[in-house]
């Protein structure tokens, strides 16, 4: 009998095939893996082609800075020490972000914090050097004290919410201040080195900002606008789709959310992403504040976008509740549902239309015109539905069966003021950011 | 008549008070402002005292590196060029994060990426230098080509989801590679400088990681655990509070969420934060993966925490739907509500208890013991409630009035399987991460 050891390690076991047969199989599986990875990478680019452009932009900015500061006259003579140009490259890599807002925010923070911290660092250097001229230990204590205090205080300050936009600046402040104070114990031409590095960092920041803005810029403001508009649209899609799915059907509803019939309707799932979009909306709004010169002018009401987003999310929670009524094990007899169907369908379609118009208004920055009409119509339908619910006689029904459609009706009644709040917030946004009046009103 | 101009600028207008009276007022308002700002800053520290400790830790790490590399023998003789020590300080400021996971992740990324990129950069330098010995333009083209390609490809790679944990490493790779390739056109002792800088960066990383871990460490894993436990507990608090608020009351419910009586019950609002905690949970889980040596051992199932968190959020959406029934303008007569009150209260209190036990199980890493009993009890109550709903005769009721409590009952029935899913996920977590068996079982 063959012992397990004598059979050799399992990795050498050749499945009874000659080795020249195995190689292609192995290669094939490797090819498959490479192919799958390649497809995934391709998908990253396809999902948002701006990512590829961003890569090329960063490459371009670094190359530009390299050639400029090291190879091209007279820029390569700009600095007293040849190696200071690398600070420009470092700056570009650290501050070049996907969007203009983030790049501008980091760039301005970096330039301001570096200059300020370097000036202070040179001051501390002079104090330490003069007060303890030939005393090495004394210098170490003085500089150690300042570095520790600045590091500790500035790091703590990064937690203060009001200073969040200057977070990067605070970090750079600690970095530069410590580096300058400490390196003070070095060469004679200290102040020249510091000045050259600041100059280099400013050149790097300017190159990054210019490339970021001039070549296919990605505006955070625009992305935020599109996100808010898309989220509102998704709710509209749900409401318009819901009426068809819930009321026009027979007795059958799938028991599980994974059921075939609901999976084939993406508009019923789209709103799910609205539920969790809070943090990305807030990040975008914070970054958009750096984009002054974007088409909105200096003081664009980014907070109002966040408010519209929050109201949209409030409404999405109600829609999540509506969605849960697809999954109830018992459903009311069609005869009962058909009683409330008319007004419910009316609410769904009017609120759906209102939301879609609001979405297109936010997206195109045009004043919404017929939203109020749709909302008034949905209010009327909601009033009628209330009266209808009061009038239905309940003798013949089972409470458990009729509760889901009745609850759907109540939620729909509850959705109407929600939509009205969104509409009001969008109207306020239209006023604050001077949305244009649509052409259709002007044209005959 | 006095012209507006002759009255002087508005800022000089003294409100009819002599100037010595005004000064204290101004100072008082300034004092008030300073006081308010100081109070806000104090609150940042009070909310999480670990922030103050973090500030001190960063200060300590920078001071340590400064003193070590610039003032203390024999470390200050470590480098051939005196200024390379500043790279250690820069590294500390850039990688020292609040939590151990983030610091470790950044530190390891930084060390690996710097070493790799520097080696490649030196290689490129040699190629460029040898192939185009005295041709400046040729060198510029070769180096420009490599810098551009590396910058573009690595920047694009940062968008690939699978590479997210190495995002910082990719950035540092671009940075170091560009800096090394470009600065190759510089001093003779090129390779020594590169080696010294890598050494300096490694020293900086090690100091940051050691200080971060050894002094009051903040473990992401622990924070994630606490967050998940707290979220589960919040849902439990809501359910236990809900039964008292919804069923034990008379006819009156406040119409608005801002109403006085609901604002005084924080447990009814606590769950709101669960709705939007997705991104922080995922970030924490990603960072926690770097904390191998934390008390959980090498392969802790962080993904399972995210799963529990997601199920908790699913349940929170249902609770948001329950919460909306506080705000309905019509409420069922107490007589109707009292019919379903018993079983609804039972479900609320059993699921509440189950959730609270699950929360404490996650928090203390102890196997939950009586959760299944509570869930079984709530299932029985849910069955009884279904039968009850089937039996209630509806002749005397108005549909609009009875729908809210009936819908509440249906949602509560729907909450039970939700809680069961959470319990199963926590049981799986307990198995995967070897939760300890509670003492109460062992003790008599």
Interface residues (C-beta under 8 A of the other chain):
Chain A: X40 X41 X44 X45 X48 X51 X52 X54 X55 X56 X58 X59 X60 X61 X62 X63 X66 X67 X70 X71 X82 X83 X85 X86 X89 X90 X93 X94 X136 X137 X139 X140 X143 X144 X147 X148 X149 X150 X151 X152 X153 X154 X155 X156 X159 X160 X161 X162 X171 X174 X175 X178 X179 X181 X182 X183 X185 X186 X187 X275 X276 X278 X279 X280 X317 X318 X320 X321 X324 X327 X328 X386 X389 X390 X392 X394 X395 X397 X398 X399 X400 X402 X403 X404 X406 X407 X409 X410 X411 X414
Chain B: X40 X41 X44 X45 X48 X51 X52 X54 X55 X56 X58 X59 X60 X61 X62 X63 X66 X67 X70 X71 X82 X83 X85 X86 X89 X90 X93 X94 X136 X137 X139 X140 X143 X144 X147 X148 X149 X150 X151 X152 X153 X154 X155 X156 X159 X160 X161 X162 X171 X174 X175 X178 X179 X181 X182 X183 X185 X186 X187 X275 X276 X278 X279 X280 X317 X318 X320 X321 X324 X327 X328 X386 X389 X390 X392 X394 X395 X397 X398 X399 X400 X402 X403 X404 X406 X407 X409 X410 X411 X414
